Amino acid sequence: MIKCIIVDDERLAQNVLERYISRVSWLQLSGKCDNAIDAIAFLRSNEVDLMFLDIQMPELSGLKMLDTVCNPPKVILTTAFSEYALESYEYSVIDYLLKPIEFERFIKAINKLVEPINSENGSNNDVLKQSDENYIFVSQDLITERLNTKQILFIQANGNYVNIFTEVKKYIVRMTMHEIESKLSDDQFIRVHKSYIVAESKIDRLLGNIIRIGDNEIPVGTMYKLNLLKSMQSK
């Protein structure tokens, strides 16, 4: 969970960011401040991973605040003024959001906090980063959430997307089978067909060239079967 605060003297801007944060399962709003002075005090006594920081505020601007804070959290700047963009990157900020902030642009900014994945393949950061061997982050319908890979039953190719079937729901994610396979542990998952990856621990039965996982029947490709049998025998 990434703990974040909003620092902005405009209440409407605060409300917009608060609403956006609530729609991302791995973000937690820890506080809101109307000015930089209060934000500095908040940072001294609270653990913060990410700060949404307005630039133009009374008494002390957002950039001046960053000059005064030792070891600040990651920062995404929010402002109605584009002329600060070049200067802002001298502070190694994550991103620079121009108001009014659209939700899709907000998502792109927070995705940078995790890792820009597969930009050369145009995958739009739909699978962001494997945080450890049991979790990946996935985005669907502009909502990003952490998915426990132990919940995954199997994965199916679907054109330019993959369908990730879990114990509770199905995710439709824009990426290739090769990309999703690279994010999963070889000890937990195995490719059984050009269009299917399965969680070995979820296999109920292998009958001929058909795997049963619950009520689901998954085909096994001829070129993958020998590897599957060897893997099953070694468990």
C-alpha positions in Angstrom: 0.0 0.0 0.0 1.3 3.4 -1.0 0.5 6.1 1.6 0.0 9.6 0.1 -1.0 13.1 1.0 -2.6 16.0 -0.9 -1.1 19.5 -0.5 -3.3 22.1 -2.2 -5.0 25.3 -1.1 -8.0 24.7 -3.4 -10.6 22.5 -1.8 -12.1 21.5 -5.2 -8.7 20.2 -6.4 -8.3 18.3 -3.1 -11.7 16.6 -3.6 -10.9 15.6 -7.2 -7.6 13.9 -6.1 -9.2 12.3 -3.1 -11.8 10.7 -5.4 -9.2 9.5 -7.8 -7.1 8.0 -5.0 -10.1 6.1 -3.6 -10.4 4.3 -7.0 -6.9 2.8 -6.9 -6.7 -0.1 -4.5 -3.0 0.2 -3.8 -3.2 3.9 -2.8 -4.1 5.1 0.7 -4.8 8.7 1.5 -3.1 9.5 4.8 -3.8 13.3 4.9 -4.7 16.6 3.2 -3.1 19.9 3.8 -4.2 23.4 2.7 -0.7 24.8 2.6 3.0 23.9 2.5 3.7 24.8 6.2 1.1 22.3 7.5 2.5 19.7 5.0 6.0 20.0 6.3 4.7 19.4 9.8 2.7 16.4 8.6 5.7 14.9 6.9 7.8 15.1 10.1 5.3 13.0 12.1 3.8 10.7 9.5 5.1 8.1 7.0 4.3 9.2 3.5 5.3 7.6 0.2 3.8 9.9 -2.3 2.8 13.6 -2.2 0.4 15.3 -4.6 1.8 18.9 -4.4 0.3 22.1 -5.8 2.9 24.7 -6.9 1.2 28.0 -6.4 0.1 28.3 -2.7 0.2 31.3 -0.3 3.2 31.9 1.9 5.3 29.0 0.5 5.1 27.5 -3.0 5.3 23.8 -3.6 8.7 24.1 -5.2 10.1 26.3 -2.4 8.7 23.7 0.0 10.7 21.0 -1.7 13.8 23.1 -1.1 13.2 23.0 2.6 12.4 19.4 3.1 15.0 16.8 3.7 14.3 13.4 2.1 10.9 14.3 0.7 8.6 11.5 -0.5 8.0 10.9 -4.2 6.2 13.9 -5.7 3.6 14.4 -8.4 3.1 18.1 -9.0 -0.4 19.5 -9.6 -0.9 23.0 -11.1 -2.9 25.1 -13.5 0.2 26.7 -14.8 2.3 25.0 -17.5 5.3 27.4 -17.3 6.7 25.6 -14.2 7.1 22.3 -16.1 10.8 22.6 -17.0 11.8 23.9 -13.5 9.9 21.2 -11.7 11.9 18.4 -13.2 15.0 19.7 -11.5 13.3 18.3 -8.3 13.1 14.8 -9.8 9.4 14.7 -9.5 7.4 11.7 -10.8 5.1 13.7 -13.0 3.6 17.1 -13.6 -0.2 17.2 -13.8 -2.1 20.2 -15.3 -5.4 21.1 -13.8 -8.2 20.2 -14.5 -6.8 16.7 -14.1 -8.5 13.9 -16.0 -8.6 10.4 -14.3 -6.8 8.8 -17.2 -3.9 11.2 -16.9 -3.8 10.6 -13.1 -3.5 6.9 -13.7 -0.6 7.4 -16.1 1.2 9.5 -13.5 0.8 7.0 -10.7 1.9 4.2 -13.0 5.2 5.9 -13.3 5.6 5.5 -9.5 5.6 1.8 -9.9 7.5 1.3 -13.3 6.9 2.2 -16.9 6.6 -1.3 -18.4 6.7 -2.2 -22.1 6.4 1.3 -23.4 8.3 0.2 -26.5 5.5 -2.4 -27.1 2.7 0.0 -26.5 1.2 -2.0 -23.7 0.1 1.1 -21.8 1.4 -0.1 -18.5 -1.5 -2.6 -18.0 0.8 -4.9 -16.0 3.0 -2.6 -14.0 5.4 -4.5 -11.9 5.9 -7.7 -10.0 6.4 -6.4 -6.4 7.5 -9.9 -5.3 6.8 -13.5 -6.4 3.2 -13.4 -5.1 1.9 -10.1 -6.6 1.5 -8.2 -9.8 -0.3 -4.9 -10.5 -2.9 -4.9 -13.2 -5.0 -2.2 -14.8 -8.5 -2.7 -16.1 -11.0 0.1 -17.0 -8.6 2.7 -15.7 -8.5 1.0 -12.2 -5.2 -0.4 -11.0 -5.0 -3.0 -8.3 -2.6 -5.4 -6.8 -3.4 -9.0 -7.7 -2.2 -11.9 -5.6 -0.9 -14.4 -8.1 -1.9 -17.3 -5.8 -5.5 -16.4 -6.8 -4.8 -16.9 -10.5 -6.3 -20.1 -12.0 -5.2 -19.7 -15.6 -4.5 -17.1 -18.3 -5.9 -17.1 -21.8 -4.7 -15.2 -24.9 -7.3 -12.9 -26.4 -6.0 -11.0 -29.4 -4.1 -8.0 -28.1 -5.2 -8.8 -24.6 -5.0 -11.6 -22.1 -7.9 -12.9 -19.9 -6.7 -13.5 -16.3 -9.0 -15.9 -14.6 -8.9 -15.9 -10.8 -10.9 -17.5 -8.0 -13.2 -14.5 -7.8 -13.2 -12.6 -11.1 -11.8 -12.2 -14.6 -9.4 -9.4 -15.7 -9.0 -8.3 -19.3 -5.6 -6.8 -19.7 -3.9 -5.3 -22.8 -0.6 -7.2 -23.2 0.9 -10.3 -24.8 1.2 -13.8 -23.4 5.0 -13.4 -23.5 4.8 -10.2 -21.4 2.5 -11.8 -18.7 4.6 -15.0 -18.7 7.7 -13.0 -17.9 6.0 -11.6 -14.8 5.0 -14.9 -13.3 7.1 -17.4 -11.3 8.2 -20.5 -13.1 7.6 -22.5 -10.0 3.9 -21.6 -10.0 2.9 -21.3 -13.6 3.5 -23.2 -16.8 2.6 -22.6 -20.5 0.5 -25.5 -21.7 -0.7 -24.1 -25.0 0.1 -21.1 -27.3 -3.0 -19.5 -25.8 -2.9 -20.7 -22.2 -0.8 -20.5 -19.0 -2.0 -22.4 -16.0 -1.2 -22.4 -12.3 0.1 -25.9 -11.6 -1.3 -26.0 -8.1 -4.8 -25.4 -9.4 -4.8 -28.4 -11.8 -7.4 -30.9 -10.8 -6.9 -33.4 -13.5 -5.1 -34.1 -16.8 -7.0 -36.3 -19.2 -5.4 -36.8 -22.6 -4.8 -33.3 -23.9 -7.3 -31.6 -21.6 -6.6 -30.0 -18.2 -9.4 -29.5 -15.7 -9.3 -26.6 -13.3 -12.6 -26.6 -11.5 -15.3 -26.4 -14.2 -12.8 -25.1 -16.8 -11.3 -27.3 -19.5 -8.0 -26.1 -20.9 -6.4 -27.6 -24.0 -2.8 -28.8 -23.9 -0.7 -28.2 -27.0 1.4 -31.1 -28.4 4.7 -29.2 -28.1 3.9 -28.3 -24.5 2.7 -31.6 -23.1 6.1 -33.3 -22.5 7.3 -30.3 -20.4 4.0 -30.3 -18.5 4.3 -34.0 -17.7 7.9 -33.6 -16.5 6.9 -30.7 -14.3 3.9 -32.5 -12.8 6.1 -35.6 -12.0 8.7 -33.4 -10.3 6.2 -31.9 -7.9 
